[in-house]
Amino acid sequence: MRHLGNKVALVTGASRGVGRGVALGLGEAGVTVYVTGRTVEEGLSADGLPGTVHATAAEVTALGGKGIGLPCDQCKDEETEAVFRRIASDAGRIDILVNSAWGGYERMVEDCEFTWTKPFWEQPLRRWDAMFSAGVRACYVASAAAAEMMVRQKNGLIVNISSWASQKHIGNVAYGAAKAATDKMTRDMAQELRPFGVAVVSLYPGLVRTESVMRFAEFLDLSNSESPQFIGRAVAALAGDPEILRRTGKILVAAEVAAEYGYTDIDGKQPRPLTLETVQ
């Protein structure tokens, strides 16, 4: 993996899950990574899952990068703005933004009932609101702030973590609509930013062994799964590509990126890329 020690990144929603994995993958490459999330004390996440912004930042540093944990609720514009002011003050630039923060995954089980896959008319409306506020809107606001800096620099990379749910019914209607909106933002942002040398891509993970997923490990086939850090290695590979603009506006699959750039997951395995036909 190429060393990217001169680059500065922001990864949102990185207390745990894919966001944490992205931060660690960038840490391996020597990147200075600003880590944002709402959890600052162990065990106090919405679903009681492990991880904090400060723990992720410490792991980034242990891997060879420089991790800086910044508590931030991406639904609060003033907190997002404060993060970018801090980055501008500290580093004077931002090279990579990864929008991983997302809402609506909380409370999949309510009153002993799994509601995630219920038809849309039986879904709690809060799930739609969370997907579009903590997910789509948070991505938009952070991207706008990063774009201001990247346009001045004449370079940069914005990665929006998305999903096959944008193209196929997976989970529920709100999830699919929010991910489709994310992919549309990617295409349109890419068009407007390309003249300034800034690339924007959507990145699709496969089945990722996040803390939440591993709660249900006994019910899942994990034989082709990916570590969260594998997604970070994909981002690092893209950030190190001097011809990244050829990919701007595109949807990329993390396992396909790995095959092209020639790296494996942390366990040495090469996950098989999912397709529209094979994803479930």
The 8 nearest C-alpha neighbors of each residue, nearest first, counted from 0:
[[1, 2, 28, 236, 262, 235, 232, 27],
 [0, 2, 3, 28, 239, 236, 235, 240],
 [3, 1, 28, 4, 29, 0, 239, 30],
 [4, 2, 28, 5, 29, 30, 6, 1],
 [3, 5, 29, 30, 6, 2, 28, 31],
 [4, 6, 3, 30, 7, 31, 29, 2],
 [7, 5, 30, 4, 3, 94, 31, 8],
 [6, 8, 31, 93, 94, 30, 32, 95],
 [9, 7, 95, 32, 96, 94, 93, 33],
 [8, 10, 33, 96, 32, 34, 97, 95],
 [11, 9, 97, 34, 96, 13, 22, 98],
 [12, 10, 35, 100, 99, 13, 98, 34],
 [11, 13, 100, 36, 99, 18, 35, 14],
 [12, 14, 18, 19, 15, 11, 36, 35],
 [15, 13, 52, 51, 50, 36, 19, 12],
 [16, 14, 19, 13, 50, 18, 17, 51],
 [17, 15, 209, 19, 18, 210, 227, 20],
 [16, 18, 227, 20, 19, 21, 15, 209],
 [19, 17, 13, 21, 99, 20, 12, 16],
 [20, 18, 13, 15, 22, 16, 21, 17],
 [19, 21, 228, 227, 17, 23, 18, 22],
 [231, 22, 20, 24, 18, 23, 19, 230],
 [21, 23, 19, 25, 20, 24, 26, 10],
 [24, 22, 26, 20, 59, 25, 21, 228],
 [23, 25, 231, 232, 21, 228, 27, 26],
 [26, 24, 28, 22, 27, 23, 235, 30],
 [25, 27, 64, 59, 23, 29, 28, 30],
 [28, 26, 62, 24, 25, 29, 63, 23],
 [27, 29, 2, 25, 26, 3, 30, 1],
 [30, 28, 64, 4, 26, 63, 27, 3],
 [31, 29, 4, 64, 26, 6, 25, 3],
 [30, 32, 65, 7, 64, 66, 8, 6],
 [33, 31, 8, 66, 9, 30, 65, 34],
 [32, 34, 9, 67, 68, 66, 8, 10],
 [33, 35, 68, 10, 13, 69, 67, 52],
 [36, 34, 11, 69, 70, 71, 12, 13],
 [37, 35, 12, 71, 70, 14, 52, 13],
 [36, 38, 71, 72, 70, 39, 35, 52],
 [39, 37, 51, 44, 36, 40, 52, 14],
 [38, 40, 51, 52, 37, 70, 53, 41],
 [41, 39, 38, 43, 51, 42, 50, 44],
 [40, 42, 43, 50, 51, 49, 39, 38],
 [43, 41, 47, 49, 44, 48, 40, 50],
 [42, 44, 41, 47, 40, 45, 38, 48],
 [45, 43, 47, 46, 38, 42, 48, 49],
 [44, 46, 47, 105, 43, 48, 106, 38],
 [47, 45, 44, 48, 105, 106, 43, 42],
 [46, 48, 44, 42, 43, 45, 49, 41],
 [47, 49, 46, 44, 42, 50, 210, 211],
 [50, 48, 42, 41, 47, 51, 15, 44],
 [49, 51, 14, 15, 41, 54, 48, 52],
 [50, 52, 14, 38, 39, 54, 53, 41],
 [53, 51, 14, 68, 55, 54, 36, 39],
 [52, 54, 68, 56, 51, 55, 57, 39],
 [55, 53, 57, 51, 56, 52, 58, 50],
 [56, 54, 58, 52, 57, 53, 14, 19],
 [55, 57, 66, 53, 59, 67, 68, 58],
 [56, 58, 54, 60, 55, 59, 66, 53],
 [59, 57, 61, 55, 60, 56, 62, 54],
 [60, 58, 26, 66, 56, 23, 62, 57],
 [59, 61, 65, 64, 66, 57, 63, 62],
 [60, 62, 58, 59, 63, 57, 64, 26],
 [63, 61, 27, 59, 60, 26, 64, 58],
 [64, 62, 29, 60, 61, 27, 26, 59],
 [63, 65, 29, 26, 60, 30, 59, 31],
 [66, 64, 31, 60, 32, 59, 30, 67],
 [65, 67, 56, 32, 59, 60, 57, 31],
 [68, 66, 33, 56, 34, 32, 69, 65],
 [67, 69, 34, 53, 52, 56, 33, 35],
 [68, 70, 35, 34, 71, 67, 52, 33],
 [71, 69, 36, 35, 37, 68, 52, 39],
 [72, 70, 36, 37, 35, 78, 73, 69],
 [71, 73, 74, 37, 75, 36, 78, 70],
 [72, 74, 75, 137, 79, 71, 133, 76],
 [75, 73, 72, 133, 137, 76, 132, 136],
 [76, 74, 73, 78, 77, 72, 79, 71],
 [75, 77, 79, 78, 80, 74, 73, 140],
 [76, 78, 80, 79, 75, 81, 82, 73],
 [79, 77, 81, 80, 76, 75, 71, 82],
 [80, 78, 76, 82, 81, 77, 73, 75],
 [79, 81, 77, 83, 78, 82, 76, 84],
 [80, 82, 78, 84, 79, 83, 77, 85],
 [83, 81, 85, 79, 80, 84, 86, 78],
 [84, 82, 86, 80, 85, 81, 87, 79],
 [83, 85, 81, 87, 82, 86, 88, 80],
 [84, 86, 88, 82, 83, 87, 89, 81],
 [87, 85, 83, 89, 88, 84, 90, 82],
 [88, 86, 91, 84, 85, 90, 89, 92],
 [89, 87, 85, 86, 91, 90, 84, 83],
 [90, 88, 86, 87, 85, 91, 92, 84],
 [89, 91, 92, 87, 86, 88, 7, 93],
 [90, 92, 87, 88, 89, 86, 93, 148],
 [93, 91, 90, 87, 148, 94, 86, 7],
 [92, 94, 7, 95, 8, 149, 148, 145],
 [93, 95, 155, 7, 8, 6, 156, 92],
 [96, 94, 8, 156, 157, 93, 155, 9],
 [97, 95, 157, 9, 8, 10, 158, 98],
 [96, 98, 158, 10, 157, 99, 159, 9],
 [99, 97, 159, 11, 138, 100, 160, 158],
 [98, 100, 18, 11, 12, 160, 97, 101],
 [101, 12, 99, 11, 98, 134, 133, 102],
 [102, 100, 134, 133, 99, 130, 12, 103],
 [101, 103, 129, 133, 130, 134, 104, 100],
 [102, 104, 126, 129, 130, 105, 101, 127],
 [105, 103, 102, 107, 106, 126, 101, 115],
 [106, 104, 103, 107, 46, 45, 102, 126],
 [105, 107, 108, 109, 104, 46, 103, 45],
 [108, 106, 115, 114, 113, 105, 104, 109],
 [107, 109, 113, 106, 112, 111, 114, 110],
 [108, 110, 112, 111, 106, 107, 113, 114],
 [109, 111, 112, 108, 113, 114, 106, 107],
 [112, 110, 109, 108, 113, 114, 107, 106],
 [111, 113, 108, 109, 110, 114, 107, 115],
 [114, 112, 108, 107, 115, 109, 111, 116],
 [113, 115, 117, 107, 116, 108, 112, 122],
 [114, 116, 107, 117, 113, 170, 171, 108],
 [117, 115, 170, 171, 114, 118, 113, 169],
 [116, 118, 114, 115, 121, 122, 119, 171],
 [119, 117, 121, 120, 122, 116, 171, 172],
 [118, 120, 122, 121, 172, 117, 171, 173],
 [119, 121, 118, 122, 117, 123, 124, 172],
 [122, 120, 119, 118, 117, 123, 114, 124],
 [121, 123, 119, 120, 117, 124, 118, 114],
 [124, 122, 125, 126, 121, 127, 114, 120],
 [125, 123, 126, 127, 122, 128, 129, 121],
 [124, 126, 128, 123, 127, 129, 103, 122],
 [125, 127, 103, 129, 124, 128, 123, 130],
 [128, 126, 130, 173, 124, 125, 129, 131],
 [127, 129, 125, 131, 126, 130, 132, 124],
 [128, 130, 102, 103, 126, 132, 133, 131],
 [131, 129, 102, 134, 103, 127, 128, 132],
 [130, 132, 135, 134, 128, 129, 136, 133],
 [131, 133, 136, 129, 134, 130, 128, 135],
 [134, 132, 102, 101, 137, 74, 129, 130],
 [135, 133, 101, 130, 131, 137, 132, 102],
 [134, 136, 131, 138, 137, 132, 181, 177],
 [137, 135, 132, 139, 138, 134, 131, 140],
 [136, 138, 140, 133, 134, 139, 73, 135],
 [137, 139, 135, 136, 141, 98, 140, 142],
 [138, 140, 136, 142, 137, 141, 143, 135],
 [139, 141, 143, 137, 142, 138, 136, 144],
 [142, 140, 144, 138, 143, 139, 137, 145],
 [143, 141, 145, 139, 144, 140, 146, 138],
 [142, 144, 146, 140, 141, 145, 139, 147],
 [145, 143, 141, 142, 146, 147, 140, 83],
 [144, 146, 142, 148, 147, 143, 149, 141],
 [145, 147, 149, 143, 148, 144, 150, 142],
 [148, 146, 145, 150, 144, 149, 143, 151],
 [147, 149, 146, 151, 145, 150, 152, 92],
 [148, 150, 152, 146, 151, 155, 154, 147],
 [151, 149, 153, 152, 147, 148, 195, 146],
 [150, 152, 149, 148, 153, 147, 154, 195],
 [151, 153, 149, 150, 154, 148, 92, 155],
 [154, 152, 150, 195, 196, 151, 149, 197],
 [155, 153, 196, 197, 152, 149, 195, 150],
 [154, 156, 94, 197, 149, 95, 198, 157],
 [155, 157, 198, 95, 197, 199, 94, 96],
 [156, 158, 199, 96, 95, 97, 198, 200],
 [159, 157, 97, 200, 201, 199, 96, 98],
 [160, 158, 201, 98, 97, 161, 202, 200],
 [161, 159, 202, 99, 201, 98, 203, 158],
 [162, 160, 203, 202, 178, 201, 159, 181],
 [161, 163, 203, 164, 165, 178, 204, 160],
 [162, 164, 165, 166, 167, 203, 275, 161],
 [165, 163, 175, 167, 169, 162, 166, 168],
 [164, 166, 179, 178, 175, 163, 167, 162],
 [167, 165, 164, 163, 168, 179, 175, 275],
 [166, 168, 164, 165, 169, 163, 275, 175],
 [169, 167, 164, 175, 170, 171, 166, 172],
 [170, 168, 164, 171, 167, 279, 175, 163],
 [171, 169, 116, 115, 168, 174, 172, 164],
 [170, 172, 116, 174, 173, 169, 175, 115],
 [171, 173, 175, 174, 119, 176, 170, 168],
 [174, 172, 176, 127, 175, 171, 177, 130],
 [175, 173, 177, 172, 176, 171, 178, 130],
 [174, 176, 164, 165, 172, 178, 177, 173],
 [175, 177, 179, 173, 178, 174, 172, 180],
 [178, 176, 180, 174, 179, 175, 173, 131],
 [177, 179, 165, 181, 175, 180, 176, 161],
 [180, 178, 165, 176, 182, 181, 177, 175],
 [179, 181, 177, 183, 178, 182, 184, 176],
 [180, 182, 178, 184, 179, 183, 135, 177],
 [183, 181, 185, 179, 184, 180, 201, 178],
 [184, 182, 180, 186, 185, 181, 179, 187],
 [185, 183, 181, 187, 182, 186, 188, 180],
 [184, 186, 182, 188, 183, 187, 248, 200],
 [185, 187, 248, 189, 183, 184, 188, 190],
 [186, 188, 190, 184, 189, 185, 183, 191],
 [189, 187, 191, 185, 190, 186, 184, 192],
 [190, 188, 248, 199, 192, 186, 187, 191],
 [189, 191, 187, 188, 193, 192, 186, 248],
 [190, 192, 188, 189, 193, 187, 194, 195],
 [193, 191, 189, 197, 195, 194, 190, 188],
 [192, 194, 196, 195, 197, 190, 189, 191],
 [195, 193, 192, 196, 191, 197, 190, 153],
 [196, 194, 153, 193, 192, 150, 197, 154],
 [195, 197, 154, 153, 193, 194, 198, 192],
 [196, 198, 155, 154, 192, 193, 195, 156],
 [199, 197, 247, 156, 244, 189, 193, 157],
 [200, 198, 157, 189, 247, 248, 156, 158],
 [201, 199, 158, 248, 249, 247, 185, 250],
 [200, 202, 159, 250, 158, 160, 161, 251],
 [201, 203, 251, 160, 161, 252, 250, 159],
 [202, 204, 252, 162, 161, 253, 251, 160],
 [205, 203, 253, 252, 202, 230, 206, 207],
 [204, 206, 207, 273, 225, 203, 224, 253],
 [205, 207, 224, 225, 204, 208, 223, 221],
 [208, 206, 225, 209, 226, 224, 205, 227],
 [207, 209, 226, 212, 213, 225, 227, 224],
 [210, 208, 16, 212, 211, 207, 213, 227],
 [209, 211, 213, 212, 16, 214, 208, 48],
 [210, 212, 209, 214, 213, 48, 16, 215],
 [213, 211, 209, 214, 210, 215, 208, 216],
 [214, 212, 216, 215, 210, 211, 208, 209],
 [213, 215, 212, 211, 216, 210, 217, 209],
 [214, 216, 213, 217, 218, 212, 219, 211],
 [217, 215, 213, 219, 218, 214, 212, 221],
 [216, 218, 215, 219, 214, 220, 213, 221],
 [219, 217, 216, 215, 220, 214, 221, 213],
 [220, 218, 216, 217, 221, 215, 212, 213],
 [219, 221, 222, 218, 223, 216, 224, 217],
 [222, 220, 224, 223, 219, 216, 206, 208],
 [221, 223, 220, 224, 270, 219, 225, 206],
 [224, 222, 221, 270, 271, 225, 206, 220],
 [223, 225, 206, 221, 207, 222, 208, 205],
 [226, 224, 207, 206, 208, 229, 227, 205],
 [225, 227, 208, 228, 229, 207, 264, 224],
 [226, 228, 20, 17, 229, 230, 207, 209],
 [229, 227, 20, 231, 24, 226, 230, 21],
 [228, 230, 232, 264, 226, 231, 227, 225],
 [231, 229, 233, 228, 232, 227, 21, 253],
 [21, 232, 230, 24, 228, 234, 233, 229],
 [231, 233, 24, 235, 229, 230, 234, 236],
 [232, 234, 230, 236, 231, 235, 253, 256],
 [233, 235, 231, 237, 232, 236, 238, 230],
 [236, 234, 232, 238, 237, 233, 25, 239],
 [237, 235, 233, 239, 234, 238, 232, 240],
 [236, 238, 234, 240, 239, 235, 233, 243],
 [239, 237, 235, 236, 240, 234, 156, 95],
 [238, 240, 236, 237, 235, 241, 1, 3],
 [239, 241, 237, 243, 242, 238, 236, 235],
 [242, 240, 243, 239, 238, 244, 237, 245],
 [243, 241, 240, 244, 245, 246, 239, 237],
 [242, 244, 240, 245, 246, 241, 237, 198],
 [245, 243, 247, 246, 198, 242, 196, 197],
 [246, 244, 243, 247, 242, 198, 248, 249],
 [247, 245, 244, 243, 249, 248, 200, 198],
 [246, 248, 198, 244, 199, 249, 200, 245],
 [249, 247, 186, 189, 200, 199, 185, 246],
 [250, 248, 200, 247, 246, 251, 201, 186],
 [249, 251, 201, 202, 200, 252, 248, 203],
 [250, 252, 202, 201, 203, 249, 253, 200],
 [253, 251, 203, 255, 254, 202, 204, 256],
 [252, 254, 256, 204, 255, 233, 203, 230],
 [255, 253, 272, 257, 256, 252, 270, 271],
 [256, 254, 258, 252, 257, 253, 272, 259],
 [255, 257, 253, 259, 254, 258, 233, 260],
 [258, 256, 254, 260, 255, 262, 259, 261],
 [257, 259, 255, 261, 256, 260, 254, 262],
 [258, 260, 256, 257, 261, 255, 262, 254],
 [261, 259, 257, 258, 256, 262, 236, 233],
 [262, 260, 258, 259, 257, 263, 256, 0],
 [263, 261, 257, 260, 258, 264, 0, 269],
 [264, 262, 269, 267, 268, 257, 265, 261],
 [263, 265, 229, 267, 266, 268, 269, 226],
 [266, 264, 267, 263, 229, 226, 228, 268],
 [267, 265, 264, 268, 263, 226, 269, 225],
 [268, 266, 264, 263, 265, 269, 262, 270],
 [267, 269, 264, 266, 263, 270, 265, 225],
 [268, 270, 263, 264, 271, 267, 254, 258],
 [271, 269, 223, 254, 268, 272, 225, 224],
 [270, 272, 254, 273, 269, 223, 255, 224],
 [273, 271, 254, 255, 270, 274, 252, 205],
 [272, 274, 278, 277, 271, 205, 275, 252],
 [273, 275, 277, 276, 278, 272, 163, 252],
 [274, 276, 278, 277, 163, 273, 167, 166],
 [275, 277, 274, 278, 273, 279, 167, 163],
 [278, 276, 274, 275, 273, 279, 272, 163],
 [279, 277, 275, 273, 274, 276, 163, 205],
 [278, 277, 169, 276, 275, 168, 167, 163]]
